[in-house]
Amino acid sequence: MKALTTYSLLACLLVAPRLAAETKEPPVPVRTFAPDYPPDMLRGKVSGIVTVKCTIDEHGNVTDAEVVKFSQAAFEQPAIEALHKWKFKPAKLDGVAVSTKAVIPVQFVAPD
């Protein structure tokens, strides 16, 4: 019986890391804000996109936002400012809130 108990414990230790990876839940936005449209871009009816790499902390706040790609430089700062106002249901690992990295595209669509 002792051998069975040792085997069962070893099996649990080997399976636990795989289960932990399978129970990760991604962050989910619960409150978003549209970015302020730069007036010159709005007048010119210029659309664009900014891709932002950031951390979503264990409280659901956006931190360490950094632009990695943009179509128009004028959209960079408004995109960052808008993302800092967003709120997320944080990512979870085994039911515990954790911080995680994310890449978020912010679109600017000029009205017709």
TIVO-2410 file (N, C-alpha, C; in nm, 3 decimals):
# residues 112
REC num residu      c1      c2      c3 atome chaine
REC   1      M   0.082  -0.120   0.000     N      A
REC   1      M   0.000   0.000   0.000    CA      A
REC   1      M   0.086   0.125   0.000     C      A
REC   2      K   0.200   0.120   0.068     N      A
REC   2      K   0.288   0.234   0.072    CA      A
REC   2      K   0.337   0.269  -0.068     C      A
REC   3      A   0.369   0.170  -0.149     N      A
REC   3      A   0.415   0.195  -0.286    CA      A
REC   3      A   0.306   0.265  -0.367     C      A
REC   4      L   0.182   0.227  -0.350     N      A
REC   4      L   0.071   0.290  -0.421    CA      A
REC   4      L   0.059   0.436  -0.380     C      A
REC   5      T   0.071   0.467  -0.253     N      A
REC   5      T   0.061   0.604  -0.203    CA      A
REC   5      T   0.174   0.688  -0.261     C      A
REC   6      T   0.295   0.636  -0.262     N      A
REC   6      T   0.409   0.709  -0.318    CA      A
REC   6      T   0.387   0.734  -0.467     C      A
REC   7      Y   0.339   0.635  -0.540     N      A
REC   7      Y   0.312   0.650  -0.681    CA      A
REC   7      Y   0.205   0.756  -0.704     C      A
REC   8      S   0.098   0.755  -0.625     N      A
REC   8      S  -0.009   0.852  -0.640    CA      A
REC   8      S   0.041   0.994  -0.618     C      A
REC   9      L   0.126   1.012  -0.516     N      A
REC   9      L   0.182   1.144  -0.488    CA      A
REC   9      L   0.270   1.189  -0.604     C      A
REC  10      L   0.353   1.099  -0.656     N      A
REC  10      L   0.439   1.132  -0.768    CA      A
REC  10      L   0.355   1.168  -0.891     C      A
REC  11      A   0.249   1.096  -0.915     N      A
REC  11      A   0.161   1.126  -1.029    CA      A
REC  11      A   0.099   1.264  -1.014     C      A
REC  12      C   0.058   1.301  -0.894     N      A
REC  12      C   0.000   1.433  -0.870    CA      A
REC  12      C   0.102   1.542  -0.897     C      A
REC  13      L   0.226   1.523  -0.855     N      A
REC  13      L   0.330   1.621  -0.877    CA      A
REC  13      L   0.361   1.638  -1.025     C      A
REC  14      L   0.356   1.531  -1.101     N      A
REC  14      L   0.385   1.538  -1.243    CA      A
REC  14      L   0.271   1.602  -1.321     C      A
REC  15      V   0.150   1.585  -1.277     N      A
REC  15      V   0.033   1.638  -1.347    CA      A
REC  15      V   0.005   1.783  -1.308     C      A
REC  16      A   0.038   1.823  -1.188     N      A
REC  16      A   0.003   1.956  -1.138    CA      A
REC  16      A   0.049   2.070  -1.229     C      A
REC  17      P   0.174   2.073  -1.278     N      A
REC  17      P   0.213   2.184  -1.365    CA      A
REC  17      P   0.130   2.192  -1.492     C      A
REC  18      R   0.095   2.080  -1.551     N      A
REC  18      R   0.014   2.081  -1.672    CA      A
REC  18      R  -0.125   2.136  -1.641     C      A
REC  19      L  -0.183   2.098  -1.529     N      A
REC  19      L  -0.315   2.148  -1.492    CA      A
REC  19      L  -0.311   2.297  -1.468     C      A
REC  20      A  -0.205   2.346  -1.406     N      A
REC  20      A  -0.194   2.489  -1.379    CA      A
REC  20      A  -0.196   2.567  -1.510     C      A
REC  21      A  -0.125   2.520  -1.611     N      A
REC  21      A  -0.122   2.589  -1.739    CA      A
REC  21      A  -0.259   2.587  -1.806     C      A
REC  22      E  -0.335   2.481  -1.784     N      A
REC  22      E  -0.465   2.468  -1.848    CA      A
REC  22      E  -0.572   2.552  -1.779     C      A
REC  23      T  -0.547   2.598  -1.657     N      A
REC  23      T  -0.651   2.673  -1.586    CA      A
REC  23      T  -0.623   2.822  -1.585     C      A
REC  24      K  -0.540   2.871  -1.678     N      A
REC  24      K  -0.516   3.014  -1.688    CA      A
REC  24      K  -0.631   3.078  -1.764     C      A
REC  25      E  -0.686   3.182  -1.705     N      A
REC  25      E  -0.793   3.258  -1.770    CA      A
REC  25      E  -0.736   3.392  -1.815     C      A
REC  26      P  -0.762   3.433  -1.938     N      A
REC  26      P  -0.710   3.561  -1.986    CA      A
REC  26      P  -0.786   3.678  -1.924     C      A
REC  27      P  -0.727   3.798  -1.927     N      A
REC  27      P  -0.800   3.915  -1.878    CA      A
REC  27      P  -0.916   3.948  -1.971     C      A
REC  28      V  -1.019   4.008  -1.915     N      A
REC  28      V  -1.138   4.043  -1.993    CA      A
REC  28      V  -1.170   4.191  -1.967     C      A
REC  29      P  -1.181   4.273  -2.072     N      A
REC  29      P  -1.215   4.414  -2.049    CA      A
REC  29      P  -1.357   4.428  -1.995     C      A
REC  30      V  -1.371   4.508  -1.891     N      A
REC  30      V  -1.504   4.531  -1.834    CA      A
REC  30      V  -1.545   4.678  -1.849     C      A
REC  31      R  -1.446   4.766  -1.872     N      A
REC  31      R  -1.476   4.908  -1.896    CA      A
REC  31      R  -1.371   4.962  -1.992     C      A
REC  32      T  -1.417   5.014  -2.104     N      A
REC  32      T  -1.325   5.069  -2.204    CA      A
REC  32      T  -1.360   5.215  -2.231     C      A
REC  33      F  -1.263   5.288  -2.280     N      A
REC  33      F  -1.283   5.427  -2.317    CA      A
REC  33      F  -1.228   5.449  -2.456     C      A
REC  34      A  -1.304   5.521  -2.538     N      A
REC  34      A  -1.255   5.556  -2.671    CA      A
REC  34      A  -1.147   5.662  -2.655     C      A
REC  35      P  -1.044   5.656  -2.737     N      A
REC  35      P  -0.939   5.757  -2.728    CA      A
REC  35      P  -0.988   5.891  -2.781     C      A
REC  36      D  -0.928   5.999  -2.731     N      A
REC  36      D  -0.957   6.132  -2.786    CA      A
REC  36      D  -0.898   6.137  -2.926     C      A
REC  37      Y  -0.978   6.185  -3.019     N      A
REC  37      Y  -0.933   6.192  -3.158    CA      A
REC  37      Y  -0.855   6.322  -3.175     C      A
REC  38      P  -0.732   6.318  -3.221     N      A
REC  38      P  -0.658   6.443  -3.245    CA      A
REC  38      P  -0.734   6.529  -3.346     C      A
REC  39      P  -0.756   6.657  -3.314     N      A
REC  39      P  -0.838   6.743  -3.402    CA      A
REC  39      P  -0.791   6.747  -3.547     C      A
REC  40      D  -0.660   6.754  -3.570     N      A
REC  40      D  -0.610   6.758  -3.709    CA      A
REC  40      D  -0.645   6.629  -3.784     C      A
REC  41      M  -0.635   6.517  -3.716     N      A
REC  41      M  -0.667   6.389  -3.779    CA      A
REC  41      M  -0.818   6.379  -3.805     C      A
REC  42      L  -0.896   6.432  -3.715     N      A
REC  42      L  -1.042   6.430  -3.731    CA      A
REC  42      L  -1.083   6.518  -3.849     C      A
REC  43      R  -1.028   6.638  -3.856     N      A
REC  43      R  -1.060   6.728  -3.968    CA      A
REC  43      R  -1.020   6.666  -4.102     C      A
REC  44      G  -0.907   6.598  -4.103     N      A
REC  44      G  -0.860   6.535  -4.227    CA      A
REC  44      G  -0.922   6.399  -4.252     C      A
REC  45      K  -1.012   6.357  -4.161     N      A
REC  45      K  -1.078   6.227  -4.170    CA      A
REC  45      K  -0.977   6.113  -4.186     C      A
REC  46      V  -0.870   6.121  -4.105     N      A
REC  46      V  -0.764   6.021  -4.109    CA      A
REC  46      V  -0.795   5.913  -4.005     C      A
REC  47      S  -0.797   5.789  -4.049     N      A
REC  47      S  -0.815   5.674  -3.959    CA      A
REC  47      S  -0.679   5.613  -3.933     C      A
REC  48      G  -0.671   5.529  -3.829     N      A
REC  48      G  -0.545   5.463  -3.801    CA      A
REC  48      G  -0.556   5.364  -3.688     C      A
REC  49      I  -0.443   5.305  -3.656     N      A
REC  49      I  -0.439   5.205  -3.550    CA      A
REC  49      I  -0.306   5.218  -3.475     C      A
REC  50      V  -0.313   5.194  -3.346     N      A
REC  50      V  -0.194   5.194  -3.260    CA      A
REC  50      V  -0.194   5.061  -3.187     C      A
REC  51      T  -0.083   4.991  -3.192     N      A
REC  51      T  -0.069   4.865  -3.120    CA      A
REC  51      T   0.013   4.891  -2.994     C      A
REC  52      V  -0.045   4.856  -2.879     N      A
REC  52      V   0.017   4.885  -2.751    CA      A
REC  52      V   0.045   4.756  -2.675     C      A
REC  53      K   0.169   4.742  -2.627     N      A
REC  53      K   0.207   4.631  -2.541    CA      A
REC  53      K   0.199   4.684  -2.397     C      A
REC  54      C   0.136   4.608  -2.309     N      A
REC  54      C   0.119   4.655  -2.173    CA      A
REC  54      C   0.109   4.539  -2.075     C      A
REC  55      T   0.103   4.573  -1.949     N      A
REC  55      T   0.077   4.476  -1.844    CA      A
REC  55      T  -0.060   4.506  -1.788     C      A
REC  56      I  -0.137   4.401  -1.766     N      A
REC  56      I  -0.264   4.415  -1.694    CA      A
REC  56      I  -0.238   4.352  -1.559     C      A
REC  57      D  -0.240   4.435  -1.455     N      A
REC  57      D  -0.200   4.386  -1.323    CA      A
REC  57      D  -0.310   4.302  -1.258     C      A
REC  58      E  -0.280   4.250  -1.140     N      A
REC  58      E  -0.373   4.160  -1.071    CA      A
REC  58      E  -0.500   4.230  -1.023     C      A
REC  59      H  -0.504   4.365  -1.036     N      A
REC  59      H  -0.625   4.440  -1.000    CA      A
REC  59      H  -0.705   4.479  -1.125     C      A
REC  60      G  -0.653   4.444  -1.244     N      A
REC  60      G  -0.723   4.475  -1.368    CA      A
REC  60      G  -0.688   4.609  -1.427     C      A
REC  61      N  -0.581   4.672  -1.377     N      A
REC  61      N  -0.537   4.802  -1.428    CA      A
REC  61      N  -0.430   4.784  -1.535     C      A
REC  62      V  -0.428   4.875  -1.632     N      A
REC  62      V  -0.326   4.875  -1.737    CA      A
REC  62      V  -0.205   4.951  -1.686     C      A
REC  63      T  -0.087   4.887  -1.693     N      A
REC  63      T   0.038   4.952  -1.652    CA      A
REC  63      T   0.142   4.927  -1.760     C      A
REC  64      D   0.250   4.999  -1.753     N      A
REC  64      D   0.364   4.980  -1.843    CA      A
REC  64      D   0.324   4.978  -1.990     C      A
REC  65      A   0.235   5.069  -2.029     N      A
REC  65      A   0.191   5.073  -2.168    CA      A
REC  65      A   0.300   5.131  -2.257     C      A
REC  66      E   0.324   5.063  -2.370     N      A
REC  66      E   0.429   5.103  -2.462    CA      A
REC  66      E   0.382   5.078  -2.606     C      A
REC  67      V   0.390   5.180  -2.688     N      A
REC  67      V   0.350   5.166  -2.829    CA      A
REC  67      V   0.454   5.082  -2.902     C      A
REC  68      V   0.406   4.980  -2.973     N      A
REC  68      V   0.497   4.896  -3.052    CA      A
REC  68      V   0.481   4.919  -3.202     C      A
REC  69      K   0.367   4.975  -3.241     N      A
REC  69      K   0.344   5.002  -3.384    CA      A
REC  69      K   0.232   5.105  -3.396     C      A
REC  70      F   0.242   5.192  -3.495     N      A
REC  70      F   0.136   5.291  -3.517    CA      A
REC  70      F   0.130   5.327  -3.664     C      A
REC  71      S   0.011   5.373  -3.706     N      A
REC  71      S  -0.004   5.417  -3.845    CA      A
REC  71      S   0.016   5.568  -3.856     C      A
REC  72      Q  -0.013   5.640  -3.750     N      A
REC  72      Q   0.005   5.786  -3.745    CA      A
REC  72      Q   0.058   5.822  -3.606     C      A
REC  73      A   0.166   5.895  -3.600     N      A
REC  73      A   0.226   5.932  -3.471    CA      A
REC  73      A   0.129   6.011  -3.383     C      A
REC  74      A   0.040   6.088  -3.442     N      A
REC  74      A  -0.055   6.168  -3.365    CA      A
REC  74      A  -0.149   6.083  -3.281     C      A
REC  75      F  -0.164   5.956  -3.315     N      A
REC  75      F  -0.255   5.869  -3.241    CA      A
REC  75      F  -0.190   5.802  -3.119     C      A
REC  76      E  -0.057   5.807  -3.110     N      A
REC  76      E   0.013   5.735  -3.002    CA      A
REC  76      E  -0.032   5.776  -2.862     C      A
REC  77      Q  -0.019   5.903  -2.829     N      A
REC  77      Q  -0.050   5.949  -2.692    CA      A
REC  77      Q  -0.198   5.929  -2.657     C      A
REC  78      P  -0.291   5.964  -2.745     N      A
REC  78      P  -0.432   5.939  -2.711    CA      A
REC  78      P  -0.463   5.790  -2.686     C      A
REC  79      A  -0.395   5.702  -2.759     N      A
REC  79      A  -0.417   5.558  -2.739    CA      A
REC  79      A  -0.370   5.517  -2.600     C      A
REC  80      I  -0.251   5.561  -2.561     N      A
REC  80      I  -0.195   5.528  -2.428    CA      A
REC  80      I  -0.285   5.583  -2.319     C      A
REC  81      E  -0.328   5.708  -2.333     N      A
REC  81      E  -0.413   5.771  -2.231    CA      A
REC  81      E  -0.546   5.697  -2.217     C      A
REC  82      A  -0.604   5.655  -2.327     N      A
REC  82      A  -0.730   5.581  -2.322    CA      A
REC  82      A  -0.712   5.447  -2.252     C      A
REC  83      L  -0.605   5.375  -2.286     N      A
REC  83      L  -0.583   5.243  -2.225    CA      A
REC  83      L  -0.562   5.252  -2.074     C      A
REC  84      H  -0.501   5.359  -2.027     N      A
REC  84      H  -0.481   5.374  -1.883    CA      A
REC  84      H  -0.614   5.391  -1.808     C      A
REC  85      K  -0.720   5.423  -1.879     N      A
REC  85      K  -0.853   5.435  -1.818    CA      A
REC  85      K  -0.930   5.304  -1.820     C      A
REC  86      W  -0.885   5.209  -1.903     N      A
REC  86      W  -0.955   5.081  -1.914    CA      A
REC  86      W  -0.946   5.003  -1.784     C      A
REC  87      K  -1.045   4.918  -1.762     N      A
REC  87      K  -1.046   4.829  -1.646    CA      A
REC  87      K  -1.075   4.688  -1.697     C      A
REC  88      F  -1.002   4.591  -1.642     N      A
REC  88      F  -1.016   4.451  -1.683    CA      A
REC  88      F  -1.052   4.364  -1.563     C      A
REC  89      K  -1.121   4.256  -1.592     N      A
REC  89      K  -1.127   4.146  -1.498    CA      A
REC  89      K  -0.990   4.081  -1.517     C      A
REC  90      P  -0.909   4.074  -1.410     N      A
REC  90      P  -0.770   4.030  -1.429    CA      A
REC  90      P  -0.760   3.884  -1.474     C      A
REC  91      A  -0.645   3.853  -1.532     N      A
REC  91      A  -0.615   3.714  -1.567    CA      A
REC  91      A  -0.609   3.634  -1.438     C      A
REC  92      K  -0.640   3.506  -1.449     N      A
REC  92      K  -0.635   3.419  -1.330    CA      A
REC  92      K  -0.555   3.294  -1.363     C      A
REC  93      L  -0.482   3.250  -1.264     N      A
REC  93      L  -0.407   3.126  -1.273    CA      A
REC  93      L  -0.449   3.043  -1.155     C      A
REC  94      D  -0.513   2.930  -1.182     N      A
REC  94      D  -0.569   2.844  -1.077    CA      A
REC  94      D  -0.663   2.923  -0.985     C      A
REC  95      G  -0.741   3.014  -1.043     N      A
REC  95      G  -0.839   3.089  -0.966    CA      A
REC  95      G  -0.785   3.210  -0.893     C      A
REC  96      V  -0.656   3.237  -0.904     N      A
REC  96      V  -0.593   3.350  -0.835    CA      A
REC  96      V  -0.560   3.458  -0.938     C      A
REC  97      A  -0.597   3.583  -0.910     N      A
REC  97      A  -0.567   3.694  -1.001    CA      A
REC  97      A  -0.417   3.713  -1.013     C      A
REC  98      V  -0.370   3.727  -1.138     N      A
REC  98      V  -0.228   3.747  -1.165    CA      A
REC  98      V  -0.212   3.857  -1.270     C      A
REC  99      S  -0.095   3.920  -1.271     N      A
REC  99      S  -0.068   4.016  -1.377    CA      A
REC  99      S  -0.024   3.939  -1.501     C      A
REC 100      T  -0.047   3.999  -1.616     N      A
REC 100      T  -0.012   3.934  -1.741    CA      A
REC 100      T   0.020   4.039  -1.846     C      A
REC 101      K   0.095   4.000  -1.946     N      A
REC 101      K   0.128   4.088  -2.058    CA      A
REC 101      K   0.017   4.078  -2.163     C      A
REC 102      A  -0.006   4.189  -2.232     N      A
REC 102      A  -0.108   4.189  -2.337    CA      A
REC 102      A  -0.065   4.283  -2.449     C      A
REC 103      V  -0.114   4.257  -2.567     N      A
REC 103      V  -0.097   4.346  -2.682    CA      A
REC 103      V  -0.236   4.386  -2.726     C      A
REC 104      I  -0.261   4.517  -2.724     N      A
REC 104      I  -0.397   4.567  -2.750    CA      A
REC 104      I  -0.394   4.665  -2.867     C      A
REC 105      P  -0.472   4.639  -2.972     N      A
REC 105      P  -0.483   4.736  -3.081    CA      A
REC 105      P  -0.589   4.841  -3.046     C      A
REC 106      V  -0.555   4.966  -3.069     N      A
REC 106      V  -0.650   5.076  -3.047    CA      A
REC 106      V  -0.677   5.138  -3.183     C      A
REC 107      Q  -0.803   5.134  -3.225     N      A
REC 107      Q  -0.839   5.185  -3.357    CA      A
REC 107      Q  -0.895   5.327  -3.351     C      A
REC 108      F  -0.861   5.404  -3.450     N      A
REC 108      F  -0.917   5.537  -3.468    CA      A
REC 108      F  -0.988   5.534  -3.602     C      A
REC 109      V  -1.119   5.549  -3.599     N      A
REC 109      V  -1.199   5.542  -3.720    CA      A
REC 109      V  -1.265   5.678  -3.742     C      A
REC 110      A  -1.225   5.745  -3.849     N      A
REC 110      A  -1.279   5.877  -3.879    CA      A
REC 110      A  -1.424   5.865  -3.924     C      A
REC 111      P  -1.508   5.953  -3.873     N      A
REC 111      P  -1.649   5.949  -3.917    CA      A
REC 111      P  -1.662   5.996  -4.061     C      A
REC 112      D  -1.763   5.945  -4.129     N      A
REC 112      D  -1.787   5.985  -4.270    CA      A
REC 112      D  -1.839   6.125  -4.279     C      A
***
